[in-house]
Amino acid sequence: MTDAPEPKWLKGLRTQDPQALSACFSEYRPRLLRIVQFRLNPRLSTRMDYDDVLQEAFLAASQRLEHCDASSAQSVFIWLRLIVQQTIVDLHRKHLQAAGRDIAREIRADRTDPGTSGCIAVHLIAQVSSPSMAMKRDELNDRLMQALNQMEDTDREVLALRHFEELSNNEVAATLEISVKAASIRYIRAVKKLKSIMDELTRLQQ
């Protein structure tokens, strides 16, 4: 089995070619969009478009192109993912400060900010909740957050990266700077924990 050929834009990135960055970003756009959809606070997603977040991230990448690790396509994706995540943090801080107390109160009440646990919680509750469960959403969220926060930080992040951002095991290992074997072991452990959590949430709905 041969390795996949290098994408055409990779050589251009090594010489800091802006057109190569544009081609690269366009190729990875669906994956980066998935990250934004997972990481962006739901309250803020009603105030800004996902495409606007990606545009901000692209501009940030353009300004930091000299720092791009273009040794491989994977390293470039991990670099772009980090920029997207930093962009989300910056936009959150900007809008939180600009909107003042009202949105700050909304975000605290929503219990989805900050951190990976909150991002996982809001997506899982959306999967298990129905209109008839509206009165139990706070209870579900509290139980879910408690369960997620009992997981090791790295396990929880591996779960988020693999299950929600849909990164490969190799990409997770590189992102978290752990071995591929460790990433795999932690993911299996985290998935078992997630199944236990989901089973408990299902029982609460009965």
C-alpha positions, 0 to 999 in steps of 0.5 A: 500500500502506497502513501497518498500523493501530496496535495498540490497546495502543500508545496506552495505552502512551503513557500508561503504562497497565499494562493496555496493557502486558499486552495488548502483552506477550501479543501479542508473547509467542510472539516473546519466547518464541523469544528466550528459547529461543535465548538461555537457556543449556541448562543453566539451561533444565533448572532454570527454565521458559521461562514463568518467564523471561517472567514475570520480564521482564514484571515488569521491563517493568512497573517500567520502563514510563516508559522505554518508547519507544511511538512505534511498535509496532516500538520497543515490541517492541525495548524488550521484547526488550532487557528479555528479554535483560537478564532472561536475563543477570540470571537466569543470574548469579543462578542461577550464583552460587546454585548455586556450583561445580557449575553453573559447571563444567557451563556451562563444560563445555557451552561455550555461555556466554556470548555469541551464538556459544555460543547459535548453536553449541548450536542448530546442533549440535542440528540436525546431531548424532545419538546416534551422533555423541555422541563428536564433539560436543566436536570439532564444538563447537570447530570451530563456535565457532572458525568463528563467532568469526571472523565480525565481531561485528555479522555474527554478531549479525545472523545470530542476530537474523534466523535464530534470533530471526526478527526482520525486517530493519527490526527488526534495523537498529533493534536494532543501530542500523545502516541497513536496507541495512547489516543486509541486506548483513550478513545475506547475508554471514553466511548464506553463512558459516553455509552454509559452516560447516554444510557443514563440519559435515556433512562431519565426520559422514561 
